[in-house]
Amino acid sequence: GNIVFGNTILFAIFTVLSGIFSEESALETIKKFVPSSTLDTNLEAFELGKQEAKRFLQKLKEEGS
């Protein structure tokens, strides 16, 4: 992966774990501020971060049972 997209991955993780704002709001923010030349890759990075956050939450849930 490209380190440049690390911020987008972390943004997705923060979005899922914090619940401060919706995924839709986060995606709209990305679409508004990310250059069109890297939009698709940033959206993929967001999805990757989102999935990692969900896996983390699932693991916590399983360990807490």
MODELLER restraints for C-alpha pairs under 7 A, 6 or more apart:
rsr = mdl.restraints
at = mdl.atoms
rsr.add(forms.Gaussian(group=physical.xy_distance, feature=features.Distance(at['CA:5:A'], at['CA:42:A']), mean=6.36, stdev=0.5))
rsr.add(forms.Gaussian(group=physical.xy_distance, feature=features.Distance(at['CA:5:A'], at['CA:45:A']), mean=6.31, stdev=0.5))
rsr.add(forms.Gaussian(group=physical.xy_distance, feature=features.Distance(at['CA:8:A'], at['CA:42:A']), mean=6.30, stdev=0.5))
rsr.add(forms.Gaussian(group=physical.xy_distance, feature=features.Distance(at['CA:8:A'], at['CA:45:A']), mean=5.98, stdev=0.5))
rsr.add(forms.Gaussian(group=physical.xy_distance, feature=features.Distance(at['CA:8:A'], at['CA:46:A']), mean=5.55, stdev=0.5))
rsr.add(forms.Gaussian(group=physical.xy_distance, feature=features.Distance(at['CA:9:A'], at['CA:45:A']), mean=5.26, stdev=0.5))
rsr.add(forms.Gaussian(group=physical.xy_distance, feature=features.Distance(at['CA:9:A'], at['CA:46:A']), mean=5.11, stdev=0.5))
rsr.add(forms.Gaussian(group=physical.xy_distance, feature=features.Distance(at['CA:9:A'], at['CA:48:A']), mean=6.56, stdev=0.5))
rsr.add(forms.Gaussian(group=physical.xy_distance, feature=features.Distance(at['CA:9:A'], at['CA:49:A']), mean=4.34, stdev=0.5))
rsr.add(forms.Gaussian(group=physical.xy_distance, feature=features.Distance(at['CA:10:A'], at['CA:49:A']), mean=6.38, stdev=0.5))
rsr.add(forms.Gaussian(group=physical.xy_distance, feature=features.Distance(at['CA:12:A'], at['CA:46:A']), mean=5.13, stdev=0.5))
rsr.add(forms.Gaussian(group=physical.xy_distance, feature=features.Distance(at['CA:12:A'], at['CA:49:A']), mean=5.01, stdev=0.5))
rsr.add(forms.Gaussian(group=physical.xy_distance, feature=features.Distance(at['CA:12:A'], at['CA:50:A']), mean=5.14, stdev=0.5))
rsr.add(forms.Gaussian(group=physical.xy_distance, feature=features.Distance(at['CA:13:A'], at['CA:49:A']), mean=5.19, stdev=0.5))
rsr.add(forms.Gaussian(group=physical.xy_distance, feature=features.Distance(at['CA:13:A'], at['CA:50:A']), mean=5.53, stdev=0.5))
rsr.add(forms.Gaussian(group=physical.xy_distance, feature=features.Distance(at['CA:13:A'], at['CA:53:A']), mean=5.16, stdev=0.5))
rsr.add(forms.Gaussian(group=physical.xy_distance, feature=features.Distance(at['CA:15:A'], at['CA:21:A']), mean=6.59, stdev=0.5))
rsr.add(forms.Gaussian(group=physical.xy_distance, feature=features.Distance(at['CA:15:A'], at['CA:23:A']), mean=6.63, stdev=0.5))
rsr.add(forms.Gaussian(group=physical.xy_distance, feature=features.Distance(at['CA:16:A'], at['CA:50:A']), mean=6.38, stdev=0.5))
rsr.add(forms.Gaussian(group=physical.xy_distance, feature=features.Distance(at['CA:16:A'], at['CA:53:A']), mean=6.33, stdev=0.5))
rsr.add(forms.Gaussian(group=physical.xy_distance, feature=features.Distance(at['CA:17:A'], at['CA:53:A']), mean=6.68, stdev=0.5))
rsr.add(forms.Gaussian(group=physical.xy_distance, feature=features.Distance(at['CA:31:A'], at['CA:39:A']), mean=6.79, stdev=0.5))
